[in-house]
């Protein structure tokens, strides 16, 4: 229990620091040499647990966020827009909330007109820890072979040429 409290406090502190910097700063997408994606399991609104299974999609973005994270809230509409723009082309976003109550996520999405993302939660932050992210928001990009090929640790500008070009390049038949 103590470790969970410390972990939550560290997450909250990192989110508050990111909020202060978010006014004009976003992070760059860090493209990496392919490595095995972490084993991630997340909970849906119906209470079922789902493992990450990127095989049917050309590219999966696993996006960690929370309703209490200010930079996450600013970034979420861009994540939703990317899911809409590229969803029919083999791109999927798995948006995993670190909120303890999965029941809050669907109404939160509805109130903010987030229509393309399915509510998921990381109960106990196990997937967040497995992803080795340092704070929120954070995104891993996983290819169809289950390899992590890029990540963003902090708010990402999903409309930037770097990000849109990266996504498009992984959706093009090779």
N, C-alpha and C positions, 0 to 999 in steps of 0.2 A: 504494500500500500504506500509506503514511504517513497519508493522509487517512482511509482505512478504520479505522486504529488510533485516530486521534484521534476520529473519529465514534463508534466503539464505546466509547471511554473516556468520552466525553461522555454517551452513552446510559446507561452503567453508573452514572455519577455521578448523573444525573437520577433514575434508578430508586432508588438508595439514598436520595437526599433524599426522594423520594416515600414510600418505605417508612417513614421516620422520621415523616412527617406522617400516614400512613394510619390510624394507630390510631383517630382520631376524625374525620378530615376526608375529604370527598369533594368533587369539583368539581361545579359546575352545568353543565348542558347549555347550550352557547352556540348559540342558534338564530340563523341568518344569513339574509341575502338570498341567494336561490339563485345559485350560480355554478358554472361547469363543474367537474365532479369531476376530480381529477388522474388521469392515465393510470397505472393500477396493474397490475402483473403479478406473479403469485405462483406458487410451485411446489407441486404436490401430492405426496403420498407416492410415487406411481408415477413421479415424475420429470418429469411433464408441466408445462409452464408455461401459466397461464391468465390472460387479461386480465379485468379487472373488467367485467362485463356486467350491469348492473342492470335492463335493459329488461323482463324478465318479472316482476320483483318490484315491489311497490308501494313498498317501503322496504328498503334494504340498509344494514346497519351493518358497516362495515369496521373491525375491532377489531385493533389492534396490541398485542402482548404478548410476553413471553418467559418461559421456565421459570425463569430466575434472578432475575426481577423480583418482589419480595415483594408489592407492591400488586396486581400482575397476578394473582398466585395467589389472593389474597383475593377479587378481583373476578370471576374466571373462572366460578365456579359460578353467579353471578347472570347472566352473559352467556349461559351454557348454558340457564338457566331461562327467560330471555326468548326465546331461540330456540325452545324447546319451547312456550311459551305462545302465541306469535304466528306460529309457522312455517307453520301451515295457512291463515293469513290473508293471505299475500303478504309476509311479513317474512322476511328472510334475514340471517344473520350470517356474514360471512367473517372468520374469526379467523386472523390472519397472525402467525406466530411470527417473532421476530427471531433465533432460535437458528440457528446455522450448520448443524446436522444435522437435517434434516426427519425422519429416522428415529427421533429421540427423542420427537417430538411425539405420535404415536399411542399409544405405551405410557404416556406421561405422562398423556394424557387418560383412558385406561383405568384407571390406578391411582387417579385422582381422580373416577371415575364421571362424566366429562364425556361425555355421549352424543349431544348434538345438534350438536356442532361438528365440521367436517371439518378434518383437519390440513393446514395450508398453511404455507409459509415464505417469507420475503422474503430471498432469497439476495443478500447484499451490501448490504442495506438500501436499495436503489434506490426501492422503493415508499414506504418510510417517509420518505425524503428528499423524494420527490415530493409527499407529503401535507403537508409543512411542519409536522410535529408537532415539539414541543420535547422530549418525553420519553415514557416509558412509564408506565402504559398510555395509549393514545390511541385515540379512536374517531371516525370520520367517518360521518355519516348521508347516504346518497345516495338521491335519489328515482328513480322509474321513468324519468325523462327524462335521467338521468345527471348531475344537478346536486347538488352538495353543499349541504345545507340546514341542517346543524347539525354541531357537533363537541364533543368533550370532550377536554381535555388534562389527563389525570390520571385517578385512579380515580373512576368514576361509580357512583352508587347506582341500579342498574337497577330497584330496587323502589320508588323514590320516585314520588310523584304526578306530578312534572314529567316524568320519563322515560316512565313508563307512559302518561301522557296524551298525550305527544308521539307515541309509537309508535302508539297507538290512533287518534289523529286522522289519521294518514297511511294507515291501513288502511281507513278508512271511505270508502265510495263517495261521490264529490263531484259 
